[in-house]
Amino acid sequence: MSDNSSYTLSQHPTGAQICTFANGLTVILLEDHSAPVVSAQAWCQAGSIHEGDWMGAGLSHVLEHMLFKGTHKRGKGKIDQEVQEAGGYMNAYTSFDRTVYYINAPSSGTEVAVDILCDIMQNASLPEEELTSELDVIRREMDMNQDDPGRRSARGLFETAYQYSPYRYTVIGYPDVFNRITREDVFDYYRRMYVPSNQFFVVVGDIDTKNILSQFSSCYANATFQPLAPIYIPEEPKQLSARIHAEEAPIELGHAHFSWHIPDIRHSDLPALEALAIVLGGGRSSRLHQQLREKQALVHAIDAWTYNPGKPGLIGVSAVFDGLRYPEVLKAVENQITRLIEDGIKAQDLEKAIKQFKASTLSSQKTMQGQAQDLGSSWMAARDLGFSSHFLEQMQQLKPEDLVRVAQQYLGTETQTVYALLPPDTAAKAPHIKTRSDEHPVETWQSAEGMRVLFKRDHRLPFVELRSVFFGGVLTEAPSLNGITQWMSQGLLKGTSKKTAAELMEQIESVGGSIDAYSGNNSFG
């Protein structure tokens, strides 16, 4: 029998230590004695996208509400009492792919914080009466989300941008599914997902690594390695055409979100996409804020962002405006992106964006909680505790042309999603999203003999289509020669003076092409 309290310990260049126990549990520790405080965090790698047959029920979110309600050795109210007596603060959050519980406390309360987190991650009791009460709380949360135009429109964006991926389902769940769950359903999900190999802990602050590891060894001494069946998460297929959806609600201002699919956070284009979002809409000096709010007064608020879960995410623009100005906002956002691609980006704008990102990244690490959050997020994203630092280093190597390249590659109007939540009587027929292929007009060339050739560039797909058209057809046929145009058009494929029919077909099909003939009322070809 293996000793579940045994572990291997490795040092990371960040200064953190990674401890892996025989039962699959990972503990990440970082000593920081700059202040007598500690942040202890328990991460379960289970979120709304992992709920399987209960997709849309919000089971992960229910557990977020329930785990601090008691364990087999800590009854009702006991956890609250212990945390308060230790001078600490506890909270939790749920996302698509994770549920995180944390306690911040003076370093004198480290042992209590770690013991409580280890206890709830293994021994939550999920008392029936507390569950009934919390389910009502969540129902009120659902109602508030429906009434809040910002949250409702964000949900609408994900439901529109994602058609196959479970990221389209809201984390909190949907009433029709949520109202069917029982305590047994919640408990089964807890037992299945909250196994040591699907958890990790992060503890940062004024701690003693040796003592903390000893405590984890004791708390998880009876926890065995448990198999966790792989969960299939459908990938979102490539979006091939624009999606635009607008709906009305009893609200005063319009809320619109524009988004485009981007690769996962480990992709080499992500630093450039992050910088691009900052240049477009990161702060009051950004392009979108200055042009659409300050100069054109089209919007009340506007910003650009990236959403980077473990899987492919989104880059987007969000705006709040007077509902009747929706068509103008659509056009203005598209125009700004087009101008950025055509005019390029100034070096000082990129430099500013990098400084903004650096300041945001480093300022979030000023606290023990911020450092623990950064380590946990980096571990989730890439199993690399220095991932955020490496990401910043990659951003600092960017050139303006890198941002233009990714804008041109990812921000196509033909692959964008637009979702708008608008006041009553403002969501008339949604305006057509003009694709950039529309911006190439039809060009005409005519030979000296009178033959006209029409050209139109369209770079959305790597194809070329050729069509020859001749005036003629059924309406020009004499009654005695009815059907001759059809016969003649088919004869065009029977060979030429230089190539047989077989040679023609071989040559065309060898490059993946095809050829056909047609005959109509007014033309053939």
KOLDO-973741 format. One record per residue (C-alpha): residue number from 0; z, y, x; residue in one letter; chain. Coordinates in Angstrom, 1 decimal. Layout:
NODE	num	up	north	east	residuo	cadena
NODE	NUM	Z	Y	X	A	A
...
***
This chain:
NODE	num	up	north	east	residuo	cadena
NODE	0	0.0	0.0	0.0	M	A
NODE	1	-0.9	3.4	1.4	S	A
NODE	2	1.7	6.1	2.0	D	A
NODE	3	0.7	8.9	-0.4	N	A
NODE	4	3.0	11.4	1.5	S	A
NODE	5	1.0	11.0	4.7	S	A
NODE	6	-1.6	13.7	5.6	Y	A
NODE	7	-4.0	15.0	8.1	T	A
NODE	8	-3.7	18.6	9.3	L	A
NODE	9	-6.5	20.8	10.7	S	A
NODE	10	-6.5	24.4	11.8	Q	A
NODE	11	-9.2	26.8	10.6	H	A
NODE	12	-10.4	29.8	12.6	P	A
NODE	13	-9.1	32.1	9.8	T	A
NODE	14	-5.6	31.0	10.9	G	A
NODE	15	-5.1	28.9	7.8	A	A
NODE	16	-4.2	25.3	7.9	Q	A
NODE	17	-5.8	22.6	5.8	I	A
NODE	18	-3.7	19.6	4.9	C	A
NODE	19	-5.3	16.6	3.2	T	A
NODE	20	-3.1	13.9	1.7	F	A
NODE	21	-3.9	10.2	1.4	A	A
NODE	22	-4.0	10.6	-2.4	N	A
NODE	23	-6.8	13.2	-2.2	G	A
NODE	24	-4.7	16.3	-2.6	L	A
NODE	25	-5.6	19.3	-0.4	T	A
NODE	26	-3.2	22.1	0.5	V	A
NODE	27	-4.3	25.3	2.2	I	A
NODE	28	-1.5	27.3	4.0	L	A
NODE	29	-1.7	30.7	5.7	L	A
NODE	30	1.4	32.2	7.2	E	A
NODE	31	1.6	36.0	6.9	D	A
NODE	32	4.9	37.5	7.8	H	A
NODE	33	3.9	41.1	7.3	S	A
NODE	34	6.0	41.2	4.1	A	A
NODE	35	8.7	38.9	2.6	P	A
NODE	36	6.5	37.7	-0.3	V	A
NODE	37	4.5	34.6	-1.2	V	A
NODE	38	1.6	33.8	-3.5	S	A
NODE	39	1.4	30.1	-4.5	A	A
NODE	40	-1.7	29.0	-6.4	Q	A
NODE	41	-2.7	25.7	-8.0	A	A
NODE	42	-6.4	25.2	-8.5	W	A
NODE	43	-7.8	22.5	-10.7	C	A
NODE	44	-11.6	22.0	-10.3	Q	A
NODE	45	-12.1	21.7	-14.1	A	A
NODE	46	-13.4	24.3	-16.4	G	A
NODE	47	-15.4	24.6	-19.5	S	A
NODE	48	-18.6	23.0	-18.0	I	A
NODE	49	-16.7	19.8	-17.4	H	A
NODE	50	-15.5	19.1	-20.9	E	A
NODE	51	-18.2	16.5	-21.6	G	A
NODE	52	-18.1	15.1	-25.2	D	A
NODE	53	-15.8	18.0	-26.1	W	A
NODE	54	-18.2	20.7	-24.8	M	A
NODE	55	-17.5	23.9	-26.6	G	A
NODE	56	-13.9	23.0	-27.5	A	A
NODE	57	-12.3	25.0	-24.8	G	A
NODE	58	-10.0	22.2	-23.6	L	A
NODE	59	-9.6	23.8	-20.1	S	A
NODE	60	-8.5	27.1	-21.6	H	A
NODE	61	-6.0	25.3	-23.9	V	A
NODE	62	-4.4	23.7	-20.8	L	A
NODE	63	-4.2	27.1	-19.2	E	A
NODE	64	-2.0	28.2	-22.2	H	A
NODE	65	0.0	25.0	-22.2	M	A
NODE	66	1.0	24.0	-18.7	L	A
NODE	67	3.7	26.7	-18.3	F	A
NODE	68	5.2	25.6	-21.6	K	A
NODE	69	7.2	22.7	-20.1	G	A
NODE	70	7.2	19.5	-18.2	T	A
NODE	71	9.2	16.2	-18.5	H	A
NODE	72	12.0	17.7	-16.5	K	A
NODE	73	11.7	21.4	-17.6	R	A
NODE	74	12.1	22.0	-21.3	G	A
NODE	75	11.1	24.9	-23.4	K	A
NODE	76	11.6	28.3	-21.7	G	A
NODE	77	12.9	26.7	-18.5	K	A
NODE	78	9.9	27.6	-16.4	I	A
NODE	79	10.0	31.2	-17.5	D	A
NODE	80	13.7	31.4	-16.7	Q	A
NODE	81	13.3	29.9	-13.2	E	A
NODE	82	10.4	32.2	-12.2	V	A
NODE	83	12.3	35.3	-13.4	Q	A
NODE	84	15.5	34.2	-11.6	E	A
NODE	85	13.4	33.9	-8.4	A	A
NODE	86	12.1	37.4	-9.0	G	A
NODE	87	8.6	36.1	-9.5	G	A
NODE	88	5.6	36.6	-11.8	Y	A
NODE	89	3.3	33.8	-13.1	M	A
NODE	90	-0.1	33.7	-14.7	N	A
NODE	91	-3.2	31.7	-15.0	A	A
NODE	92	-6.9	32.0	-15.8	Y	A
NODE	93	-9.8	29.7	-16.7	T	A
NODE	94	-13.5	30.0	-15.8	S	A
NODE	95	-16.6	27.8	-16.2	F	A
NODE	96	-15.6	25.6	-13.2	D	A
NODE	97	-11.9	26.1	-12.5	R	A
NODE	98	-8.5	26.7	-13.9	T	A
NODE	99	-6.0	28.4	-11.7	V	A
NODE	100	-2.3	28.8	-12.0	Y	A
NODE	101	-0.3	31.1	-9.7	Y	A
NODE	102	3.2	32.4	-9.0	I	A
NODE	103	3.8	35.5	-6.9	N	A
NODE	104	7.4	35.8	-5.7	A	A
NODE	105	9.7	37.0	-2.9	P	A
NODE	106	9.6	34.5	0.0	S	A
NODE	107	13.1	33.4	-1.0	S	A
NODE	108	11.5	32.0	-4.2	G	A
NODE	109	8.8	29.9	-2.4	T	A
NODE	110	10.5	26.6	-3.0	E	A
NODE	111	10.9	27.3	-6.7	V	A
NODE	112	7.2	28.5	-7.0	A	A
NODE	113	5.8	25.4	-5.3	V	A
NODE	114	8.0	23.0	-7.1	D	A
NODE	115	7.0	24.4	-10.5	I	A
NODE	116	3.3	24.3	-9.7	L	A
NODE	117	3.5	20.8	-8.4	C	A
NODE	118	5.4	19.8	-11.6	D	A
NODE	119	3.0	21.3	-14.1	I	A
NODE	120	0.0	19.9	-12.3	M	A
NODE	121	1.4	16.4	-12.7	Q	A
NODE	122	4.0	16.2	-15.5	N	A
NODE	123	3.1	18.7	-18.2	A	A
NODE	124	4.6	17.6	-21.5	S	A
NODE	125	2.3	19.6	-23.9	L	A
NODE	126	4.9	19.7	-26.7	P	A
NODE	127	3.4	19.5	-30.1	E	A
NODE	128	5.1	22.5	-31.6	E	A
NODE	129	4.1	24.7	-28.6	E	A
NODE	130	0.6	23.5	-28.8	L	A
NODE	131	0.3	24.4	-32.5	T	A
NODE	132	1.6	27.9	-31.7	S	A
NODE	133	-0.8	28.4	-28.8	E	A
NODE	134	-3.8	27.1	-30.7	L	A
NODE	135	-3.1	30.0	-33.2	D	A
NODE	136	-2.9	32.4	-30.3	V	A
NODE	137	-6.3	31.2	-29.1	I	A
NODE	138	-7.8	31.6	-32.5	R	A
NODE	139	-6.7	35.2	-32.5	R	A
NODE	140	-8.2	35.5	-29.1	E	A
NODE	141	-11.5	34.2	-30.5	M	A
NODE	142	-11.4	36.8	-33.2	D	A
NODE	143	-10.7	39.6	-30.7	M	A
NODE	144	-13.6	38.5	-28.6	N	A
NODE	145	-15.9	38.6	-31.6	Q	A
NODE	146	-14.7	42.1	-32.5	D	A
NODE	147	-15.0	43.4	-28.9	D	A
NODE	148	-18.6	44.4	-28.4	P	A
NODE	149	-18.4	44.1	-24.6	G	A
NODE	150	-17.1	40.5	-24.7	R	A
NODE	151	-19.4	39.6	-27.6	R	A
NODE	152	-22.5	40.9	-25.9	S	A
NODE	153	-21.6	39.2	-22.6	A	A
NODE	154	-21.3	35.9	-24.4	R	A
NODE	155	-24.7	36.6	-26.1	G	A
NODE	156	-26.3	37.1	-22.7	L	A
NODE	157	-25.1	33.8	-21.4	F	A
NODE	158	-26.2	32.0	-24.6	E	A
NODE	159	-29.6	33.5	-24.1	T	A
NODE	160	-30.1	33.3	-20.3	A	A
NODE	161	-29.0	29.6	-20.2	Y	A
NODE	162	-30.8	27.2	-22.6	Q	A
NODE	163	-29.8	23.9	-21.0	Y	A
NODE	164	-26.9	24.5	-18.7	S	A
NODE	165	-23.3	24.3	-20.1	P	A
NODE	166	-22.8	27.8	-18.7	Y	A
NODE	167	-24.3	28.9	-22.1	R	A
NODE	168	-21.1	27.8	-23.9	Y	A
NODE	169	-18.2	30.2	-24.0	T	A
NODE	170	-15.1	29.2	-22.0	V	A
NODE	171	-12.7	29.8	-24.8	I	A
NODE	172	-14.6	27.5	-27.2	G	A
NODE	173	-16.1	27.7	-30.6	Y	A
NODE	174	-14.0	27.5	-33.8	P	A
NODE	175	-16.0	24.6	-35.3	D	A
NODE	176	-15.3	22.4	-32.3	V	A
NODE	177	-11.9	23.9	-31.3	F	A
NODE	178	-10.4	23.2	-34.8	N	A
NODE	179	-11.0	19.5	-34.4	R	A
NODE	180	-9.1	18.9	-31.2	I	A
NODE	181	-5.7	17.1	-31.3	T	A
NODE	182	-2.8	16.9	-28.8	R	A
NODE	183	-4.2	13.5	-27.8	E	A
NODE	184	-7.6	15.0	-27.0	D	A
NODE	185	-5.9	17.7	-24.8	V	A
NODE	186	-3.6	15.2	-23.1	F	A
NODE	187	-6.4	12.8	-22.4	D	A
NODE	188	-8.4	15.6	-20.7	Y	A
NODE	189	-5.3	16.6	-18.7	Y	A
NODE	190	-4.8	13.1	-17.5	R	A
NODE	191	-8.5	12.6	-16.6	R	A
NODE	192	-9.1	15.9	-14.8	M	A
NODE	193	-5.7	16.8	-13.3	Y	A
NODE	194	-5.7	14.1	-10.6	V	A
NODE	195	-4.8	14.9	-7.0	P	A
NODE	196	-8.4	14.6	-5.7	S	A
NODE	197	-9.5	17.3	-8.2	N	A
NODE	198	-6.7	19.7	-7.3	Q	A
NODE	199	-5.9	21.9	-4.3	F	A
NODE	200	-3.1	24.3	-3.6	F	A
NODE	201	-3.2	27.6	-1.7	V	A
NODE	202	0.0	29.1	-0.4	V	A
NODE	203	-0.1	32.4	1.5	V	A
NODE	204	2.7	34.7	2.7	G	A
NODE	205	6.1	34.6	4.5	D	A
NODE	206	6.3	30.8	4.7	I	A
NODE	207	7.1	28.1	7.1	D	A
NODE	208	4.2	25.6	7.2	T	A
NODE	209	6.4	22.6	8.2	K	A
NODE	210	8.8	23.2	5.3	N	A
NODE	211	6.0	23.7	2.7	I	A
NODE	212	4.2	20.5	3.8	L	A
NODE	213	7.4	18.6	3.6	S	A
NODE	214	7.9	19.8	0.0	Q	A
NODE	215	4.4	18.9	-1.0	F	A
NODE	216	4.8	15.4	0.5	S	A
NODE	217	8.0	15.0	-1.6	S	A
NODE	218	6.5	16.4	-4.8	C	A
NODE	219	3.3	14.2	-4.6	Y	A
NODE	220	5.0	11.1	-3.1	A	A
NODE	221	4.4	9.0	-6.2	N	A
NODE	222	0.9	10.3	-6.9	A	A
NODE	223	-1.8	7.8	-6.1	T	A
NODE	224	-5.4	8.3	-5.5	F	A
NODE	225	-7.3	8.1	-8.8	Q	A
NODE	226	-11.0	7.8	-9.3	P	A
NODE	227	-12.7	10.7	-11.0	L	A
NODE	228	-16.1	9.8	-12.6	A	A
NODE	229	-18.8	12.2	-11.6	P	A
NODE	230	-19.7	14.7	-14.4	I	A
NODE	231	-23.4	15.4	-15.0	Y	A
NODE	232	-24.0	19.2	-15.2	I	A
NODE	233	-27.6	19.8	-16.3	P	A
NODE	234	-29.5	22.3	-14.1	E	A
NODE	235	-31.1	25.2	-15.9	E	A
NODE	236	-34.9	24.8	-15.6	P	A
NODE	237	-36.9	27.6	-14.1	K	A
NODE	238	-37.5	30.4	-16.7	Q	A
NODE	239	-41.2	31.0	-17.2	L	A
NODE	240	-41.3	33.8	-19.7	S	A
NODE	241	-39.2	36.7	-20.8	A	A
NODE	242	-36.4	36.3	-23.4	R	A
NODE	243	-35.4	39.2	-25.4	I	A
NODE	244	-32.8	39.1	-28.2	H	A
NODE	245	-31.2	41.9	-30.2	A	A
NODE	246	-28.7	41.7	-33.0	E	A
NODE	247	-26.8	44.1	-35.1	E	A
NODE	248	-23.0	44.4	-35.5	A	A
NODE	249	-20.6	46.9	-37.1	P	A
NODE	250	-20.2	48.9	-33.8	I	A
NODE	251	-20.8	52.5	-32.8	E	A
NODE	252	-22.6	52.1	-29.4	L	A
NODE	253	-25.2	49.7	-28.2	G	A
NODE	254	-24.5	47.2	-25.4	H	A
NODE	255	-27.4	45.7	-23.5	A	A
NODE	256	-27.5	43.2	-20.6	H	A
NODE	257	-30.5	42.5	-18.4	F	A
NODE	258	-30.4	39.4	-16.2	S	A
NODE	259	-32.5	37.2	-13.9	W	A
NODE	260	-31.7	33.8	-12.5	H	A
NODE	261	-30.8	33.6	-8.8	I	A
NODE	262	-29.9	30.7	-6.4	P	A
NODE	263	-26.4	29.4	-5.8	D	A
NODE	264	-24.1	31.4	-3.6	I	A
NODE	265	-24.8	29.4	-0.5	R	A
NODE	266	-28.5	30.4	-0.5	H	A
NODE	267	-29.7	32.7	2.3	S	A
NODE	268	-31.0	35.2	-0.3	D	A
NODE	269	-27.6	35.9	-1.9	L	A
NODE	270	-26.4	38.5	0.6	P	A
NODE	271	-29.6	40.5	-0.1	A	A
NODE	272	-29.2	40.1	-3.8	L	A
NODE	273	-25.6	41.3	-3.7	E	A
NODE	274	-26.6	44.3	-1.7	A	A
NODE	275	-29.5	44.9	-4.1	L	A
NODE	276	-27.1	45.0	-7.1	A	A
NODE	277	-24.9	47.6	-5.4	I	A
NODE	278	-27.9	49.8	-4.5	V	A
NODE	279	-29.1	49.6	-8.1	L	A
NODE	280	-25.8	50.0	-10.0	G	A
NODE	281	-22.8	49.9	-7.7	G	A
NODE	282	-20.9	53.1	-8.3	G	A
NODE	283	-21.6	56.6	-9.5	R	A
NODE	284	-24.1	57.4	-6.6	S	A
NODE	285	-26.2	54.4	-7.4	S	A
NODE	286	-29.8	54.7	-8.6	R	A
NODE	287	-29.2	53.6	-12.2	L	A
NODE	288	-26.2	55.8	-12.7	H	A
NODE	289	-27.8	58.8	-11.2	Q	A
NODE	290	-31.1	58.4	-13.0	Q	A
NODE	291	-30.2	57.0	-16.4	L	A
NODE	292	-26.8	58.7	-16.9	R	A
NODE	293	-26.7	61.9	-14.9	E	A
NODE	294	-30.4	63.0	-15.0	K	A
NODE	295	-31.8	61.5	-18.1	Q	A
NODE	296	-28.6	61.2	-20.1	A	A
NODE	297	-29.8	57.9	-21.6	L	A
NODE	298	-26.6	55.9	-21.2	V	A
NODE	299	-22.9	56.4	-21.4	H	A
NODE	300	-22.3	53.8	-18.7	A	A
NODE	301	-24.4	51.5	-16.5	I	A
NODE	302	-23.9	49.1	-13.6	D	A
NODE	303	-25.5	46.2	-11.8	A	A
NODE	304	-23.8	43.0	-10.8	W	A
NODE	305	-24.2	39.4	-9.6	T	A
NODE	306	-22.6	36.4	-11.1	Y	A
NODE	307	-22.1	33.7	-8.5	N	A
NODE	308	-20.5	30.4	-9.7	P	A
NODE	309	-20.8	27.3	-7.6	G	A
NODE	310	-24.2	26.6	-9.2	K	A
NODE	311	-27.2	29.0	-9.5	P	A
NODE	312	-26.1	32.3	-11.1	G	A
NODE	313	-27.4	35.6	-12.3	L	A
NODE	314	-28.1	39.1	-11.2	I	A
NODE	315	-28.0	41.7	-13.9	G	A
NODE	316	-27.7	45.2	-15.3	V	A
NODE	317	-25.4	46.2	-18.1	S	A
NODE	318	-25.5	49.4	-20.1	A	A
NODE	319	-23.7	51.2	-23.0	V	A
NODE	320	-25.7	53.7	-25.0	F	A
NODE	321	-26.5	55.2	-28.4	D	A
NODE	322	-28.1	52.5	-30.4	G	A
NODE	323	-31.3	54.4	-31.2	L	A
NODE	324	-32.1	54.8	-27.5	R	A
NODE	325	-32.4	51.1	-26.9	Y	A
NODE	326	-36.2	51.1	-26.4	P	A
NODE	327	-35.8	54.0	-23.9	E	A
NODE	328	-33.1	52.2	-22.0	V	A
NODE	329	-35.3	49.1	-21.7	L	A
NODE	330	-38.2	51.1	-20.3	K	A
NODE	331	-36.0	53.1	-18.0	A	A
NODE	332	-34.3	50.1	-16.4	V	A
NODE	333	-37.7	48.5	-15.8	E	A
NODE	334	-39.1	51.7	-14.4	N	A
NODE	335	-36.3	52.0	-11.9	Q	A
NODE	336	-36.8	48.4	-10.7	I	A
NODE	337	-40.5	48.9	-10.3	T	A
NODE	338	-39.9	52.1	-8.4	R	A
NODE	339	-37.5	50.4	-6.0	L	A
NODE	340	-40.1	47.7	-5.3	I	A
NODE	341	-42.9	50.2	-4.8	E	A
NODE	342	-41.1	53.0	-3.0	D	A
NODE	343	-38.7	50.8	-1.0	G	A
NODE	344	-35.0	51.4	-0.1	I	A
NODE	345	-33.7	54.0	2.3	K	A
NODE	346	-31.7	52.7	5.3	A	A
NODE	347	-28.8	55.0	4.3	Q	A
NODE	348	-28.7	53.4	0.8	D	A
NODE	349	-28.4	49.9	2.3	L	A
NODE	350	-25.8	51.1	4.8	E	A
NODE	351	-23.8	52.6	1.9	K	A
NODE	352	-24.0	49.4	-0.1	A	A
NODE	353	-22.8	47.3	2.8	I	A
NODE	354	-19.8	49.6	3.3	K	A
NODE	355	-19.0	49.4	-0.4	Q	A
NODE	356	-19.1	45.6	-0.3	F	A
NODE	357	-17.0	45.5	2.9	K	A
NODE	358	-14.4	47.8	1.5	A	A
NODE	359	-14.2	45.8	-1.7	S	A
NODE	360	-13.9	42.5	0.1	T	A
NODE	361	-11.3	43.6	2.6	L	A
NODE	362	-9.2	45.7	0.1	S	A
NODE	363	-8.9	42.6	-2.1	S	A
NODE	364	-7.2	40.9	0.8	Q	A
NODE	365	-4.4	43.5	1.2	K	A
NODE	366	-2.0	41.4	-0.9	T	A
NODE	367	-0.8	37.8	-0.5	M	A
NODE	368	-2.4	37.0	-3.9	Q	A
NODE	369	-5.7	38.5	-2.8	G	A
NODE	370	-5.7	36.5	0.4	Q	A
NODE	371	-4.9	33.3	-1.5	A	A
NODE	372	-7.6	34.1	-4.0	Q	A
NODE	373	-10.2	34.6	-1.3	D	A
NODE	374	-9.3	31.3	0.4	L	A
NODE	375	-9.4	29.4	-2.9	G	A
NODE	376	-12.7	30.9	-3.9	S	A
NODE	377	-14.2	30.2	-0.4	S	A
NODE	378	-13.0	26.6	-0.6	W	A
NODE	379	-14.5	26.2	-4.1	M	A
NODE	380	-17.8	27.8	-3.1	A	A
NODE	381	-18.5	26.1	0.2	A	A
NODE	382	-15.5	24.2	1.5	R	A
NODE	383	-15.4	26.8	4.1	D	A
NODE	384	-12.3	29.1	4.3	L	A
NODE	385	-14.3	31.7	6.2	G	A
NODE	386	-17.1	31.8	3.7	F	A
NODE	387	-16.4	35.4	2.5	S	A
NODE	388	-16.4	36.6	6.2	S	A
NODE	389	-19.6	34.8	6.9	H	A
NODE	390	-21.2	36.3	3.8	F	A
NODE	391	-20.2	39.8	4.9	L	A
NODE	392	-21.6	39.1	8.4	E	A
NODE	393	-25.0	38.1	6.8	Q	A
NODE	394	-25.0	41.3	4.7	M	A
NODE	395	-24.5	43.4	7.8	Q	A
NODE	396	-27.7	41.9	9.2	Q	A
NODE	397	-29.9	43.0	6.3	L	A
NODE	398	-32.8	45.4	6.5	K	A
NODE	399	-34.2	47.5	3.6	P	A
NODE	400	-37.2	45.3	3.4	E	A
NODE	401	-35.0	42.3	2.7	D	A
NODE	402	-33.8	43.9	-0.6	L	A
NODE	403	-37.3	44.8	-1.6	V	A
NODE	404	-38.4	41.2	-1.0	R	A
NODE	405	-35.7	39.7	-3.2	V	A
NODE	406	-36.3	42.3	-5.9	A	A
NODE	407	-39.9	41.4	-6.0	Q	A
NODE	408	-39.2	37.7	-5.9	Q	A
NODE	409	-36.4	37.5	-8.5	Y	A
NODE	410	-36.5	40.6	-10.7	L	A
NODE	411	-39.8	39.8	-12.4	G	A
NODE	412	-40.2	41.2	-16.0	T	A
NODE	413	-41.8	37.9	-17.0	E	A
NODE	414	-38.6	36.0	-16.1	T	A
NODE	415	-35.9	38.4	-17.3	Q	A
NODE	416	-33.5	37.9	-20.1	T	A
NODE	417	-32.4	40.9	-22.3	V	A
NODE	418	-29.6	40.6	-24.8	Y	A
NODE	419	-28.6	43.7	-26.9	A	A
NODE	420	-25.8	44.1	-29.4	L	A
NODE	421	-26.7	47.2	-31.5	L	A
NODE	422	-25.2	49.3	-34.3	P	A
NODE	423	-26.5	48.8	-37.8	P	A
NODE	424	-30.1	49.7	-38.5	D	A
NODE	425	-31.1	50.1	-34.9	T	A
NODE	426	-32.3	46.6	-34.0	A	A
NODE	427	-35.8	47.0	-35.4	A	A
NODE	428	-38.5	44.7	-34.0	K	A
NODE	429	-37.6	44.2	-30.3	A	A
NODE	430	-40.0	46.1	-28.1	P	A
NODE	431	-42.5	44.1	-26.0	H	A
NODE	432	-41.3	43.5	-22.4	I	A
NODE	433	-44.2	44.7	-20.3	K	A
NODE	434	-44.8	42.3	-17.5	T	A
NODE	435	-45.8	43.6	-14.1	R	A
NODE	436	-49.1	41.7	-14.4	S	A
NODE	437	-49.9	44.1	-17.3	D	A
NODE	438	-49.8	46.9	-14.7	E	A
NODE	439	-53.0	45.6	-13.0	H	A
NODE	440	-55.8	47.0	-15.2	P	A
NODE	441	-59.0	45.1	-15.8	V	A
NODE	442	-61.6	46.0	-13.2	E	A
NODE	443	-65.3	45.9	-13.9	T	A
NODE	444	-68.2	45.4	-11.5	W	A
NODE	445	-71.9	45.4	-12.5	Q	A
NODE	446	-74.8	44.1	-10.4	S	A
NODE	447	-78.1	45.9	-10.1	A	A
NODE	448	-79.6	43.2	-12.5	E	A
NODE	449	-77.0	44.1	-15.2	G	A
NODE	450	-74.6	41.2	-14.8	M	A
NODE	451	-71.0	42.4	-15.5	R	A
NODE	452	-68.0	40.8	-13.9	V	A
NODE	453	-64.4	41.5	-15.1	L	A
NODE	454	-61.4	41.0	-12.8	F	A
NODE	455	-57.7	41.0	-13.7	K	A
NODE	456	-55.0	40.2	-11.2	R	A
NODE	457	-52.0	38.2	-12.4	D	A
NODE	458	-49.6	36.8	-9.7	H	A
NODE	459	-47.2	35.0	-12.1	R	A
NODE	460	-48.8	31.6	-11.3	L	A
NODE	461	-50.9	30.4	-8.4	P	A
NODE	462	-54.1	29.8	-10.4	F	A
NODE	463	-57.6	31.3	-10.7	V	A
NODE	464	-59.5	31.1	-14.0	E	A
NODE	465	-63.3	31.7	-14.1	L	A
NODE	466	-65.3	32.0	-17.3	R	A
NODE	467	-69.0	32.7	-17.7	S	A
NODE	468	-70.0	34.1	-21.1	V	A
NODE	469	-73.5	34.4	-22.5	F	A
NODE	470	-74.6	36.1	-25.7	F	A
NODE	471	-76.0	33.6	-28.1	G	A
NODE	472	-74.5	31.0	-30.4	G	A
NODE	473	-75.0	29.7	-33.9	V	A
NODE	474	-75.8	33.1	-35.4	L	A
NODE	475	-78.8	33.5	-33.1	T	A
NODE	476	-80.3	30.0	-33.8	E	A
NODE	477	-83.4	29.5	-35.9	A	A
NODE	478	-82.9	27.2	-38.8	P	A
NODE	479	-85.2	24.6	-37.3	S	A
NODE	480	-83.2	24.6	-34.0	L	A
NODE	481	-79.7	24.5	-35.5	N	A
NODE	482	-77.3	23.0	-32.9	G	A
NODE	483	-79.4	23.8	-29.9	I	A
NODE	484	-76.7	26.1	-28.3	T	A
NODE	485	-74.1	23.3	-28.4	Q	A
NODE	486	-76.6	20.9	-26.9	W	A
NODE	487	-77.6	23.4	-24.2	M	A
NODE	488	-74.0	24.3	-23.3	S	A
NODE	489	-73.1	20.7	-22.7	Q	A
NODE	490	-76.3	20.4	-20.6	G	A
NODE	491	-74.8	22.9	-18.2	L	A
NODE	492	-72.5	20.2	-16.9	L	A
NODE	493	-75.2	17.6	-16.3	K	A
NODE	494	-76.1	18.9	-12.8	G	A
NODE	495	-78.1	21.5	-11.0	T	A
NODE	496	-81.0	21.6	-8.7	S	A
NODE	497	-78.6	21.3	-5.8	K	A
NODE	498	-75.8	19.0	-7.1	K	A
NODE	499	-75.6	16.1	-9.5	T	A
NODE	500	-73.1	16.1	-12.3	A	A
NODE	501	-70.9	13.7	-10.4	A	A
NODE	502	-71.0	15.9	-7.3	E	A
NODE	503	-70.0	18.9	-9.4	L	A
NODE	504	-67.0	17.1	-10.9	M	A
NODE	505	-65.9	15.7	-7.5	E	A
NODE	506	-66.0	19.2	-5.9	Q	A
NODE	507	-64.1	20.9	-8.7	I	A
NODE	508	-61.5	18.2	-9.3	E	A
NODE	509	-60.8	17.8	-5.5	S	A
NODE	510	-59.2	21.2	-5.5	V	A
NODE	511	-57.2	20.4	-8.7	G	A
NODE	512	-59.6	22.2	-11.0	G	A
NODE	513	-61.4	21.4	-14.2	S	A
NODE	514	-64.6	22.6	-15.9	I	A
NODE	515	-65.7	22.5	-19.5	D	A
NODE	516	-68.4	24.1	-21.7	A	A
NODE	517	-68.2	25.7	-25.1	Y	A
NODE	518	-70.4	27.1	-27.9	S	A
NODE	519	-69.4	29.5	-30.6	G	A
NODE	520	-70.9	31.7	-33.3	N	A
NODE	521	-71.7	34.7	-31.0	N	A
NODE	522	-71.6	33.3	-27.4	S	A
NODE	523	-71.6	30.2	-25.2	F	A
NODE	524	-70.5	29.4	-21.7	G	A
***
